Amino acid sequence: MENKYQFIINPVAKSGKSVENWELLKDELISESIDFDFYISKDQHDLERWIKRFLKRQEEQSIQLVIMGGDGTLNLTINAILERNSEYHQPIAYIPDGSGNDFARAHGISVDPMASLQRILKKTKQNIEKPLTIDLGIYENIKDHKRKYFVNNLGVGFDAMVVSMTNHSLAKVWLNKMGWGSLAYPLLILKVLTEQDSFAVTVKGEG
């Protein structure tokens, strides 16, 4: 049976360059006569609504989900899936195309979108390798008891502030356009050092 692929693309990843890269991948998929659909998300809530519809489709047919974007896109998609189906066990493919791509570097995934696409097609066509299994982190907000998932790391305080400010900074947009997106984080460290307030933390480990 021929594989069918469903691509999710974050249009703001790499300050919009992800859409340009997707056009190249789409041409490649067409040239190889691959059966695929694609969806370009509008925002976080739009993505969550789309995931709900996708999960219903996947119950009826086998579809390989492929996420294209940065670490944030991967995180949002995984959370949207598991919040609706905590028993979800289908493999998820990932084409890293963000600024930092920490997840890709940690797991030896090429940050060249075309190379990542070819890797995915090869592994799913031949079906000779089992999907890579990784640990998934879970945390719970004790105020509202909502659970969230993460695949990279969980930041609290200083590093979380750096990421938050970077993601809302015009400097990141400019640096992405120049191809220096990863420099956005260290550039804002000094700013965060002057603005981050201290706070009390209680840590419990091993009981």
N, C-alpha and C positions, 0 to 999 in steps of 0.2 A: 504494500500500500504506500502511495506517495505521501511524503511528509507535507503538512501544511503549517505555515509559519504566520504568527501574528506579531508584528513589530509595534512597539510603543516608542514614540520619539518625543523627547522634551525639546520644544522649539527655542527655549532660552538658554539651553546648555551651551557653554563656550560662547556666550553672547550672540547666539544665533547661528554660529558656524555648524552646529549639529545638524541643522536643516540642510545646509549645503552638502555636508558629508552624506546625509541620508539620500539625497538625489543621486549621488554616485553609486551608493549601494543598491538603490532601487533599479538603476540601469543594469547593474550586474545581475541582480535577481531575475530581471526580465530576460536578459541575454541567456541565462542558464535555464530558462523555462521553469522557474521555481514557483510553486503555488503559495502565494502570500497575500496577506492583508496588512494594512498599516494604519496607525492612528496617531495623529499629532495632538498631544494634550494641550488644553487651553490654560488650565491652572490646577492646583491641588484638588479642589472639590470636583472639578470636571473629571479628573483622572479617577477619583474614587468612584464616581457614578459609572464610568466606563468599565472599571474592573468588575463591578457588580454584574453588569450585563455580560461581560466576557466569561465569568465563571459559570453562568447558566449555559452559554454556548459550549463551553468545554465539557460539560456534563454529557452532551449529546455527541460530540466528536473529539478526536484527539488532535489538539492544536499545540504546537510548540511556541511558547511565549518567549519573545526576545525583547529585552529592554535596552534602549539606546539613549545614553545621557551620562550624567555624572553620578557621584556617590549619592547625592540628594535624590535623584530620580529613582535609583535602585532602592533606596530606603523607603521612599514614599510608596512605591509599587508593592514592595514586600509587606509593608504595614497594611495597605489597602486590601491585599489578598487575605492575610491572616486574620484581620479583624472580621472578615466575612466568612472565612472558612479556616479555622485553626488546625484542621486536619489535612490541609492542602499538601500533597506530596508529589506533585508533578515537577519535573526539572524546569528550571528557569535559566534561560541563556542571557548573556549580558555583553553588550558592545560598549566599552568605556569611551565616553566622548565628552568629558567634563573638564574642569580646570585642574583639580588636584589628582583625581583618579587613584586615591589611596587604596581602595579595595582591589583594583586591578593590579597595582604594584605588589600588594601583599600576596596575591595568588598567582603571580606570573602570567597575567593576561596581557596580551599586546594592546597598546593604546592606539595602534593603527587600526581605524575602523574596518578597512577592507580586509586586513589580516584576521581580525576577530570574526568577521562574517564568514570567511572561508573556513576558519577553524570550526565554527558552529555547524556549517553545512556538512563538513566532512564527518564530524562526530555523530551528527544525527542521521545522516544518510547511511553510513556504514554500520552504525549501532554496535561498534566493537568494544566500546569502553563504557563502563558505568559512569553516570554523572558524578562529579566531585561533590562530596558531602562536607559541609562546613558547619561549625557551631553557630547557633543563633542566640544572641543575647536578648534578655527580656528584662524590662524594668517597669515598675508600677509607681504612679504618682499617688502618694498616700492621701492627698487632699480629695481627689475625685475618684481614686481607685481605678483609673484607666491604665491599661497595660499597653506598652509599645515595644517594638522589636528593633534590634540593630545588628548589623553584620560587620561593622568596622570597629568602632569604639564608642564609649559613652562618655561625654564630656560634661563636667559640672564646674561652674565658676569661671575661672580665667580662660581656659581653652574654649569653653562654650561661648563665651563673650566674643572671643576672637572670630570664631566661625560665624556667629550671628551678625557681627558688624561687617565682616567681609562680604557676606552674602547680600547685604543691603548697601554696599558701597559702590559708588560710581567708578572708583579706582579699579575694582575688579573687572568691570565691563571694559574699560579702556585697556587694561593689561591683557585681557583675553583677546581683544582685537589685535594686539601686538604679538600675541603668542607667548606672553609671559604671565599667564593666569596664576601659576603657582606662587608667584612673588607677592600676590595680594595679601596673603596671610602674614608673612613676617613683617611687611610694611605697616600693618595695623597693630602689631604687638605693643609698641611704645604707647600708642594712643590708649589701648586697653589698660595698660599698666597705670595710667593716670586716672582712669575712670572707674575701674572695677572696685566695688566696695568689698570689704571683708565680711564674712558671715560664719556663723557657727555650724559645724557639721558633726553628726554622730555616725560613725562607721561600725557596723557589726559584721564580723566574718567568722566562719567556722562555728556558728552557734553563739 
